[in-house]
Amino acid sequence: MEQRFPFCHVTRLSSGQWFLTEKATGREYNPSEPATPNAR
């Protein structure tokens, strides 16, 4: 995930989801596509 979003801080949540925070703004970053392809 770090390679796909080099401008973000990447955190893996206990639920298995990815939490992305933009380094430039410090805000949460929501990619248009789901980070977990196997999510229902």
C-alpha positions as CSV (number, residue, x, y, z in Angstrom):
1,M,0.0,0.0,0.0
2,E,2.9,2.4,0.7
3,Q,4.0,1.9,-2.9
4,R,0.6,2.7,-4.3
5,F,0.1,5.8,-2.1
6,P,3.6,7.3,-1.5
7,F,2.1,10.6,-0.4
8,C,0.2,9.0,2.4
9,H,0.9,7.6,5.9
10,V,-0.4,4.1,5.7
11,T,-1.9,2.4,8.8
12,R,-3.3,-1.1,9.0
13,L,-6.4,-1.3,11.2
14,S,-7.2,-4.2,13.4
15,S,-10.3,-4.9,11.2
16,G,-7.9,-5.5,8.3
17,Q,-8.7,-2.2,6.5
18,W,-6.2,0.4,5.5
19,F,-6.3,3.9,6.9
20,L,-4.6,6.5,4.8
21,T,-3.5,10.0,5.9
22,E,-2.1,12.5,3.5
23,K,1.4,13.6,4.6
24,A,0.8,17.1,3.1
25,T,-2.4,18.0,4.8
26,G,-2.7,15.5,7.6
27,R,-6.2,14.7,6.6
28,E,-7.8,11.3,6.0
29,Y,-7.4,10.2,2.4
30,N,-10.2,8.1,0.8
31,P,-9.2,6.4,-2.4
32,S,-11.9,6.0,-5.0
33,E,-11.4,2.3,-5.1
34,P,-11.7,0.0,-2.0
35,A,-8.4,-0.7,-0.4
36,T,-9.4,-4.3,0.4
37,P,-10.5,-6.1,-2.8
38,N,-12.1,-9.0,-0.8
39,A,-14.3,-6.6,1.2
40,R,-18.1,-7.3,0.9
